[in-house]
Structure formats: structure tokens, C-alpha cells
Amino acid sequence: MNTFLDYLTVLAVAALLLAPALYGALRERRTDRELAAAARRRPAATPRPAPAPRPAGARPAAWRRGRVAH
């Protein structure tokens, strides 16, 4: 009987240690499936054109209006 209880104790401790890891893995797989489904439903975004380069030393308009601390 003691051997059975020893095995049962080891099994219970193993279950307590593995349960959070298994729960997290299942949750992560569900999240991955949801993200993949959302990516399939939404068309690919068109890339924005790159902003025009500013001349050297030019500051953004917000700086000139005093909205950004220097």
C-alpha cells in the first residue's frame, strides 16, 4: 500500500508542476490560431511611402511652434 501511495504522491506532484506549463502552451496555441485567422481575414496593408528627406539642420514644425522642449 505504501508503494501505491508513493506513486500517487509522485504523480500528484508531477501534475502540479506540469499543469501551469500545459495550460500556458494550450493558451499560446489558441492565441496563435486567432492571430492567424485574423491575418487571413484582413488584407495585407499597403506600405506607406517613405517621408521626404529634410534638409540638414531642419527641425520639425512642432519645434518651431514651441511644443517640444529643446
C-alpha positions as CSV (number, residue, x, y, z in Angstrom):
1,M,0.0,0.0,0.0
2,N,2.9,2.4,0.8
3,T,4.3,1.9,-2.7
4,F,1.0,2.8,-4.3
5,L,0.8,6.0,-2.1
6,D,4.3,6.8,-3.1
7,Y,3.5,6.5,-6.8
8,L,0.3,8.5,-6.3
9,T,2.2,11.3,-4.5
10,V,4.8,11.5,-7.3
11,L,2.0,11.6,-9.9
12,A,0.3,14.4,-7.9
13,V,3.4,16.5,-7.6
14,A,4.2,16.0,-11.3
15,A,0.7,17.0,-12.2
16,L,1.0,20.2,-10.1
17,L,4.3,21.0,-11.8
18,L,3.1,20.4,-15.3
19,A,-0.3,21.9,-15.1
20,P,0.7,25.6,-15.5
21,A,3.1,24.8,-18.3
22,L,0.5,22.8,-20.2
23,Y,-2.2,25.5,-19.6
24,G,0.2,28.1,-21.0
25,A,1.1,26.1,-24.0
26,L,-2.6,25.5,-24.9
27,R,-3.4,29.2,-24.4
28,E,-0.5,30.2,-26.6
29,R,-1.6,27.8,-29.4
30,R,-5.1,29.3,-29.2
31,T,-3.7,32.8,-29.4
32,D,-1.6,31.8,-32.4
33,R,-4.7,30.3,-34.1
34,E,-6.7,33.5,-33.5
35,L,-3.9,35.7,-34.9
36,A,-3.5,33.5,-38.0
37,A,-7.3,33.6,-38.6
38,A,-7.3,37.4,-38.2
39,A,-4.4,37.7,-40.7
40,R,-6.3,35.6,-43.2
41,R,-9.4,37.8,-42.9
42,R,-7.6,41.1,-43.2
43,P,-6.0,42.0,-46.5
44,A,-2.3,43.0,-46.4
45,A,-1.8,46.6,-45.6
46,T,-0.3,48.8,-48.3
47,P,3.1,50.2,-47.3
48,R,3.2,53.9,-46.7
49,P,5.6,55.9,-48.8
50,A,8.7,57.0,-47.1
51,P,8.7,60.6,-45.9
52,A,10.6,63.1,-48.0
53,P,14.1,63.8,-46.5
54,R,14.5,67.1,-44.7
55,P,17.5,69.4,-45.4
56,A,20.3,69.1,-42.9
57,G,19.6,71.1,-39.7
58,A,15.9,71.5,-40.4
59,R,13.6,70.9,-37.4
60,P,10.0,69.7,-37.4
61,A,7.2,72.2,-37.3
62,A,6.3,71.3,-33.7
63,W,9.7,72.5,-32.6
64,R,9.3,75.8,-34.4
65,R,5.9,76.4,-32.7
66,G,7.5,75.7,-29.3
67,R,5.6,72.5,-28.5
68,V,8.6,70.4,-28.0
69,A,11.2,71.0,-25.3
70,H,14.6,71.8,-26.6
